Amino acid sequence: MRIRRKRRIVRSIRKSNELSVVQNHTSRIRPGDILVVSTMRNEKIRMPFFLRYYRDLGVNHFLFVDNDSTDGTLDYLAGQPDVSVWHTRASYKRATFGVDWMNWLQRKYCHNHWTLVVDPDEFFVYPFCDTRPIRALTDWLDNSAIRSFSAMLLDVYPKGPIDAVPYQEGQDPIEIASWFDSGNYTIKRNPTYGNLWIQGGPRSRIFFSDEPKKAPALNKVPLVKWDRKYTYVSSTHTLLPRGLNQVYDDWGGEKASGILLHTKFLDTFTAKAEEELSRGQHYAGSAEYKAYANQLKGQPELWCKWSEKYINWRQLEILGLMSKGNWA
Amino acid sequence: MTVGIVMLVHTALDRAEQVARHWTSAGCPVVVHVDRNVPRATYRAFHNALSNDPLVKFSKRHRCEWGMWGIVAASQSASELMLDSFPEVRHVYLASGSCLPLRPVQELIDYLAARPRTDFIESATTADVPWTVGGLDEERFTLRFPFSWKKRRFLFDRYVALQRRLGVKRKIPAGLVPHMGSQWWCLTRQTLSAILQDPEREMFDRYFRRVWIPDESYYQTLVRLYSSNIESRSLTLSKFDFQGKPHIFYDDHLQLLRRSDCFVARKIWPRANRLYQAFLTDQAGAMKKTEPNPGKIDRIFAKAVERRVKGRPGLYMQSRYPKHGAENGITSNPYSIFEGFAELFDNFEPWLAKATGARVHGHLYAPDRVEFADGQTMINGALSDGAKQRDYNPNGFLTSLIWNTRGERQCFQYGPADNQEINWLIARDPNAQISVISGAWAVPLFKSNQNFADLRREAARLQKIESEHLGVLRSQYTKARVRIWTMAEFVEAPMEPLQTIIDEIGHINHHRLTEAPTLVDLDGFGQFLQNLKNQGMHPYLMGDFPVEQELVNMPKPARKPYLVR
């Protein structure tokens, strides 16, 4: 495992050659700042709300890798004071789906910082997020000697066809995609890395109903007090060293955990699915996108009678999707 | 006469300064002890900021570490300074930098003035307190602890183990009875000076220097020697979680803290602006005068600890995934499994739903699809009826189903033709009520119109599966409420068992069952079994079914369904 971790680190350093700096404001990062790291491609429309959401939570600085966007994402980001951004034309797939780039950025700039790694369509929800800033959480985690914090991916989707309501720049995507599946998740333990492997939700229900094994993984550990010795292995699902994956209690208790609201399913999705399919840059030969493209032609409605409408974190807590743990 | 505040500070100095000024503005002198670990520059700035206040003094700095002697040394130096410099002080209140006064200081002064001889300090013998970290209670006083528990855990553990092995037992100084309690106390000048000026203090100090977490036992023990009037409770509201760390208060606790009626609360998050604003202004005087009573807050923090330690039974999620045997509730709610009933009775499911008010599913584990109640294709939590989805994780499917339908009793049919993966899960689950009519799977075969060779093969297969299933249900690990009848037994007197099961589900009617389900026509079933036997396949799970009764030369009873009354 140590060798695997070292190899990851070496790889990320090698892959760092592919990144060229566009705007580097990292000198503005103060000790104790909370950072967001993200990779994206053609997500300009999502950026204004994304930045606002995380600034409101109390994130101090953003580190972005732009994978050759053509919609002006780069220009938009380069104008922001609390953003550092790198650009690359290299293959997303061959950078282990962006993980190598991010590992390098994190190793270089996030050492000793609480670091949140999220995609532009993921919104972090944690216990008491409506009354306490994210620093209250990280201070509490520090206090409790906890290094990593779990947040399962929860797919949210609109009622009706997913392209019925167009998303406007700056809009809260939860206004459109406000429904989710509350209780059809399956969990397995991954003995190699000690993390849980969670599948389910609407993607498994509709796109992978005959091959649930191939459904995308939903377990994520996005918030980590980063150390330059740490590394993500596959997306933010798995970390090394393995102790960081122990975000669950196996003696019956509940550790504190959050949710990443995954607002993938907006009207922008259909076009995105087609583009990604032609680029073939995603996991498992883009099997996921192939499945989407097939299904989306027929029945582009994810909503069903038993969908739940998102209200707040307390609702997710009661449903058992996340937990306060002993944070009160 | 007034109360003096001894304040131990190590972080968030700006907040400490704010609180210190709050105390002094009400005329209470403050002696501040700043941890030696705080950088010199930070300390100097803090010192300068408060130096213009004549009521604030700084004591000699010690290095403080959790569980070690430094904290006691700090409070000793600060208390001595307090008693020497401010002769008008009658009570000394030990507080930390993250403590926040919840009620007007004047109220505290009045409260203490009315009890001039009372020492407020939580002090209980070791046998009587449950809150010990690391499983050490008695041994705190009889072993030596030179190593930090937080920083050098390995050495700490090794050294404890070694001392245990060697049978080391320190002698507790004569006259001392070890007591423990919250480290935040409020003592009278008389008691405190008696402790600090004791001729034997050096000996006591030497002893407590190697006791573990002396700040929770030094004053608590010594106070028993001198105090004439101990009120064994802390005036500081402080809640601890399961690891012995104090819970932290945030802005959203404002209403909770207002209702607490305690004088001082800790620990406050340094950035909880609203709390500091609300409680450090004078208008806090609006609060009513009552005896301190932290009980109202207890519940919320006790619940948080329970959530962390025990969790919600039957929940499997990203941060709760109990290992085998540590589930604390395999499922969240009671449910019932019926095996063989739907085969033996016509329309058993609607009948059961009517009799119990529960949700009655068909065979949830049928090979082709999940037979949800009323032919639905999906159920609570968007759990769908696809057999592949279910069979990907059959155990998870059941626990999810029971979790999703909390508050509504679930019943389902089960049998040897179904997916058998959940065998051990349901057998180990005390929430499961399993009723089996063994051998009833033969009835559909008997009724079907297949070739006898196929029937025979199928019967052999089902019998083997069911016999394994029954083996699991009869194992010593089984915690479920299991009832097993052979088909022959059941058919003889079906009413009584049914009544028992329904009563146990205990939903709507507690009176006798009035309407019974209709038994299927079993005419010729005995012969069918006999035929199987004749073919060399011995169906034994049905029990001794009366074959003879059906023999041709017997007078045949009038043809009617077995109607049970």
Interface residues (C-beta under 8 A of the other chain):
Chain A: F128 T131 R132 P133 R135 A136 D139 W140 N143 S144 S150 A151 M152 D181 S182 G183 N184 Y185 T186 I187 K188 R189 L196 I198 P202 S204 R205 S209 D210 E211 P212 K213 N219 V247 Y248 D249 D250 W251 G252 G253 E254 K255 A256 S257 C304 K305 W306 S307 G320 L321 M322 S323 K324 G325 N326 W327 A328
Chain B: D241 F242 Q243 K245 H247 I248 Y250 D251 D252 W269 R271 I300 F301 K303 A304 V305 R307 R308 V309 K310 G311 R312 L315 Y316 M317 Q318 S319 R320 Y321 P322 K323 A326 E327 N328 G329 M378 I379 N380 G381 A382 L383 S384 G386 K388 Q389 Y392 N393 G396 F397 S400 W403 N404
